[in-house]
Amino acid sequence: MPKSKHRKKTGRTGTGDAIAMSSASAGDTPNREKTEKTKKASVGPIQFLRQVRDESQKITWTTRSETMVSTIMVLIMVALASVFFLIVDQVLRFIVPLILNINA
């Protein structure tokens, strides 16, 4: 729950506390009413399925050609990444023994 503007402040004593407390409790009522109003009503299974059907009709599906182009692009990127890591692996395989002076 959000903090009230009229919340009790530390360090105060006397009647100011009572005023702060009464105004804070009075400020809570509209917040409760707002949260109760914003709660959505429960939806039955039939209505839920209708909503699912309506939402699924709003989906924009990709065409076959767009799917093929995306698939080819992914395959090319995987091949490039594989070649890159192969080269890095071979370079490190050559350099690390030289640095450590280990004969394999």
C-alpha positions in Angstrom: 0.0 0.0 0.0 1.4 3.4 -0.9 2.5 5.7 2.0 0.0 8.3 3.0 0.9 12.0 2.7 -0.3 12.4 6.3 1.6 9.6 7.9 2.9 10.0 11.4 6.3 11.6 11.5 8.9 10.5 14.0 10.0 12.9 16.7 6.6 14.5 17.3 4.7 14.1 20.5 1.3 15.2 21.9 -1.9 15.9 20.0 -0.1 16.2 16.7 0.2 12.4 16.8 -3.5 11.9 17.2 -4.2 14.3 14.3 -1.6 12.5 12.1 -3.1 9.1 13.0 -6.7 10.2 12.3 -5.8 11.8 9.0 -3.8 8.7 7.9 -6.6 6.4 8.7 -9.0 8.6 6.8 -6.7 8.6 3.8 -6.7 4.8 3.7 -10.4 4.5 2.8 -10.1 5.9 -0.8 -7.1 3.7 -1.5 -9.1 0.6 -0.4 -12.0 1.7 -2.6 -9.7 2.2 -5.6 -8.1 -1.3 -5.2 -11.5 -2.9 -4.9 -12.8 -1.2 -8.0 -9.7 -2.1 -10.0 -10.0 -5.8 -9.2 -11.2 -7.7 -12.3 -14.2 -9.9 -12.1 -13.5 -13.6 -12.5 -14.1 -15.0 -15.9 -15.8 -18.3 -16.5 -14.2 -21.1 -18.6 -16.5 -20.4 -21.6 -15.7 -16.7 -21.6 -12.0 -17.4 -21.1 -12.0 -19.7 -24.2 -13.8 -17.0 -26.2 -11.2 -14.4 -25.2 -8.4 -16.8 -26.1 -10.0 -17.4 -29.5 -10.4 -13.6 -30.1 -6.8 -12.9 -29.1 -5.4 -15.7 -31.3 -7.2 -14.2 -34.3 -5.3 -10.9 -33.7 -1.9 -12.7 -34.1 0.1 -11.7 -37.2 1.8 -14.9 -38.4 4.9 -14.7 -40.5 4.8 -15.8 -44.1 6.6 -18.9 -45.3 9.2 -16.8 -47.1 9.9 -14.7 -43.9 10.3 -17.9 -41.9 12.7 -19.4 -44.5 14.8 -16.2 -44.6 15.0 -16.1 -40.8 16.0 -19.8 -40.7 18.7 -19.3 -43.2 20.1 -16.3 -41.4 20.2 -18.2 -38.1 22.0 -21.1 -39.8 24.6 -18.7 -41.3 25.2 -17.1 -37.9 25.6 -20.5 -36.3 28.1 -21.5 -38.9 30.1 -18.2 -38.6 30.1 -18.5 -34.8 31.4 -22.1 -35.1 34.2 -21.1 -37.4 35.1 -18.2 -35.1 35.3 -20.4 -32.0 37.2 -23.1 -34.0 39.8 -20.5 -35.0 40.1 -19.1 -31.4 40.4 -22.6 -30.0 43.2 -23.5 -32.4 45.1 -20.2 -31.8 44.8 -20.7 -28.0 45.9 -24.4 -28.4 49.1 -23.2 -30.1 49.8 -20.1 -27.9 49.1 -21.5 -24.4 51.9 -24.2 -24.5 54.3 -21.6 -25.8 53.5 -19.3 -22.9 53.7 -22.1 -20.4 56.7 -23.8 -22.1 55.1 -27.2 -22.1 55.9 -29.7 -24.8 52.9 -31.7 -25.8 
